[in-house]
């Protein structure tokens, strides 16, 4: 049974990836500083607390566990914060990832799966985005992820580091067994914000902009279920193990949902009213962002199975009611 080092394994996506890895016969080793993750989310393998920028700690973990691969989720990911404090994102995301990549290469761990983002594309309003679209990030978060992609390519050329990069859009839902789920502090994602508003845990949800050129005037986004997403990461790891070369894949459904559609589906799933108010547009919000994932479908054999709006909200609601972490 091979070890896989999962950075950010105590976070939302990383904890689901650890569960999927364990189910696939791997031992996930979580490496997380718990700045945004939760110790309670580490359930499927050993936990090593540490920071990406602590090279000595990384060396110790690589030497002890001798992982065959890395799945790299650990990152700061608040777009607004990245625009106000870009240095924080370059220090944590880029400098930290460089130390991780160097440690992996130095310890002979040459398979690397990287969690990237559609934010590397920047503004391509109302375009079905595929892997060939130009990358023109408009904030430090997207720029930091793009820089890490470049570093991986450099280390492939210089050291033969094999990598799979996944760029995805809005991740939603929760583990179907309710063992792990989505819980951020602070929360910025639409569905958990909405569920909090339904439960009275926060004020009414704000719809930012109602005059976009979409069928109902609100922004349209592509949502993918977190369990579908981590299935792709397992396929990406096997892709590397089969020595198929480095590759970039978008992950999405090819279909978007508007904010009003999400609200209406939440009302149906929870059988409760959704308190909301209308507000002005936010700077930088595009009308429609939808991911093209034909490459993942044809080459990886990946297809989203749970990424309907009803299922994503139902799974998130179940977790919201029964499984939230407490500090």
Secondary structure, 3 states (H helix, E strand, C coil): CCEEEEECCCCHHHHHHHHHHHHCCCEEEEEECCCCCCHHHCCCCCEEECCCCCHHHHHHHHHHHCCCEEEECCCCCCHHHHHHCHHHHHHHHHHHHHHHHHHHHHCCCCEEEEEEEHHHCCCCCCEEECCCCCCCCCCHHHHHHHHHHHHHHHHHHHHCCEEEEEEECEEECCCCCCCCCCCCCCCCCHHHHHHHHHHCCCCCEEEECCCCCCCCCCCEEEEEEHHHHHHHHHHHHHHHHCCCCCEEEEECCCCEEEHHHHHHHHHHHHCCCCCEEEECCCCCCCCEEEECCHHHHHHHCCCCCCCCHHHHHHHHHHHHHHCCCCC
